[in-house]
Amino acid sequence: MMASMRQFIRLVVILLTISVSLPAVAAPSQRQFLGRWLITGAHPAPWSVPGDAPSSPFDARIVGKAIVYERTRITGPRLLACRHPAYQLQLVPPEGLFQGGLTAPAAQATALGFRGDTILTLQTGCAGGIDFHFVNQSTVLFALDNMVYTISKQ
């Protein structure tokens, strides 16, 4: 009995040592994205090919528009609006950004402003299947039609 108690204590000490040495990761929360966001910019996606037909008429219609994330709906430009979102927050590696669209994930993710090995990503579960990738708590990027859009928390 005494030996098993020592083994148990030793295991607890090892687990506590490991847990203290791991970096702290804030638990993703819906508070991070609920609220009003503004589409503040658009630029060609890193994977787009020069000479592709520009989507500038579409860009002009949505840049400057608001997206409002609520618990039960998303309001905003038609392609981003949704009546019954099923929000999920995920941590994805650079290879998973923009549904795997980056051609040189680590370098392009860094050039887009992402830091670290994993990026907080909001999946809405809506028909368009657009992922929203957090650069930081107030800046998010999403891709649509070979363009990367920036949205900023208001």
C-alpha positions as CSV (number, residue, x, y, z in Angstrom):
1,M,0.0,0.0,0.0
2,M,2.8,2.4,0.9
3,A,4.5,1.9,-2.5
4,S,1.4,2.6,-4.5
5,M,0.8,5.8,-2.5
6,R,4.3,6.9,-3.3
7,Q,3.7,6.2,-6.9
8,F,0.5,8.1,-6.9
9,I,2.1,11.1,-5.2
10,R,5.0,10.9,-7.7
11,L,2.5,10.9,-10.6
12,V,0.7,13.9,-9.2
13,V,4.0,15.8,-8.9
14,I,4.9,14.9,-12.5
15,L,1.5,16.0,-13.8
16,L,1.6,19.3,-11.9
17,T,5.1,20.0,-13.2
18,I,4.0,19.3,-16.8
19,S,0.9,21.5,-16.5
20,V,2.9,24.4,-15.0
21,S,5.4,24.2,-17.9
22,L,2.7,24.3,-20.6
23,P,1.9,27.7,-22.1
24,A,-1.4,29.2,-21.0
25,V,-4.1,29.2,-23.7
26,A,-7.1,31.3,-23.2
27,A,-10.3,29.3,-23.7
28,P,-12.0,30.6,-26.8
29,S,-15.3,32.3,-25.9
30,Q,-18.3,33.5,-27.9
31,R,-17.7,36.9,-26.3
32,Q,-14.8,37.2,-28.6
33,F,-16.9,37.5,-31.7
34,L,-20.5,38.4,-30.8
35,G,-21.3,42.0,-31.6
36,R,-20.8,44.4,-34.5
37,W,-17.9,44.1,-36.9
38,L,-17.1,46.3,-39.9
39,I,-15.7,45.1,-43.3
40,T,-12.8,47.4,-43.5
41,G,-10.8,46.2,-46.5
42,A,-10.2,43.6,-49.3
43,H,-7.2,42.5,-51.2
44,P,-6.4,39.7,-53.6
45,A,-5.9,36.3,-51.9
46,P,-2.3,35.0,-51.9
47,W,-3.4,32.0,-54.0
48,S,-5.1,34.1,-56.7
49,V,-3.5,34.2,-60.1
50,P,-2.6,37.5,-61.7
51,G,-5.0,38.1,-64.6
52,D,-8.0,36.4,-62.9
53,A,-11.2,38.4,-63.3
54,P,-11.4,40.9,-60.5
55,S,-14.3,40.8,-58.1
56,S,-14.1,44.6,-57.4
57,P,-17.8,45.3,-58.1
58,F,-18.6,42.8,-55.3
59,D,-15.9,44.2,-53.1
60,A,-17.4,47.7,-53.5
61,R,-20.7,46.4,-52.3
62,I,-19.5,44.9,-49.1
63,V,-16.5,46.9,-47.9
64,G,-17.8,49.4,-45.4
65,K,-20.7,47.2,-44.5
66,A,-21.4,45.8,-41.0
67,I,-21.7,42.2,-39.9
68,V,-23.5,41.6,-36.6
69,Y,-23.0,38.3,-34.9
70,E,-25.8,37.4,-32.5
71,R,-26.4,34.2,-30.6
72,T,-29.3,33.2,-33.0
73,R,-28.4,35.0,-36.2
74,I,-25.9,36.8,-38.3
75,T,-26.9,40.0,-40.1
76,G,-24.9,41.7,-42.8
77,P,-24.3,41.4,-46.5
78,R,-26.4,38.6,-48.0
79,L,-23.6,36.1,-48.5
80,L,-22.6,36.4,-44.9
81,A,-26.0,36.6,-43.3
82,C,-27.5,33.5,-41.6
83,R,-30.7,32.8,-39.6
84,H,-29.5,29.9,-37.4
85,P,-25.7,29.8,-37.0
86,A,-24.1,26.8,-35.3
87,Y,-21.0,28.6,-34.0
88,Q,-17.8,26.6,-33.5
89,L,-14.4,28.0,-32.4
90,Q,-11.5,26.0,-33.6
91,L,-7.7,26.3,-33.4
92,V,-6.3,25.6,-36.9
93,P,-2.7,25.5,-38.1
94,P,-1.6,27.9,-41.0
95,E,-2.3,24.9,-43.4
96,G,-5.9,25.1,-42.4
97,L,-6.4,28.8,-43.0
98,F,-8.9,29.7,-45.8
99,Q,-9.9,26.1,-46.0
100,G,-6.4,25.1,-47.0
101,G,-6.1,27.7,-49.7
102,L,-2.6,29.1,-48.9
103,T,0.1,27.9,-51.2
104,A,3.0,28.6,-48.7
105,P,1.0,28.4,-45.4
106,A,3.6,29.5,-42.8
107,A,5.0,32.4,-44.8
108,Q,1.7,33.6,-46.2
109,A,0.0,33.3,-42.7
110,T,2.8,35.5,-41.3
111,A,2.5,38.0,-44.1
112,L,-1.3,38.2,-43.4
113,G,-0.5,39.1,-39.8
114,F,-1.1,35.7,-38.1
115,R,1.2,34.7,-35.3
116,G,1.9,31.3,-33.8
117,D,1.3,27.7,-34.7
118,T,-2.5,27.8,-34.3
119,I,-5.1,30.4,-35.3
120,L,-8.4,30.9,-33.6
121,T,-11.1,30.3,-36.3
122,L,-14.8,30.9,-36.2
123,Q,-17.0,28.5,-38.2
124,T,-20.6,29.5,-38.4
125,G,-22.2,26.4,-39.8
126,C,-24.0,28.6,-42.3
127,A,-24.7,27.7,-46.0
128,G,-21.7,29.6,-47.3
129,G,-19.2,27.7,-45.2
130,I,-17.0,30.8,-44.7
131,D,-14.4,30.6,-42.0
132,F,-13.4,33.7,-40.0
133,H,-9.8,33.7,-38.8
134,F,-8.7,35.9,-35.9
135,V,-5.5,37.9,-36.4
136,N,-6.2,39.3,-32.9
137,Q,-9.2,40.0,-30.7
138,S,-10.4,42.9,-32.9
139,T,-9.2,41.9,-36.4
140,V,-10.5,38.9,-38.4
141,L,-9.9,37.8,-42.0
142,F,-12.1,35.7,-44.3
143,A,-11.9,34.7,-47.9
144,L,-14.5,34.9,-50.7
145,D,-14.0,34.7,-54.4
146,N,-10.2,34.9,-54.4
147,M,-10.2,37.9,-52.1
148,V,-9.3,38.2,-48.5
149,Y,-11.5,40.6,-46.5
150,T,-10.6,42.3,-43.2
151,I,-13.3,42.9,-40.5
152,S,-12.7,45.0,-37.4
153,K,-14.6,44.8,-34.1
154,Q,-16.7,47.9,-33.5
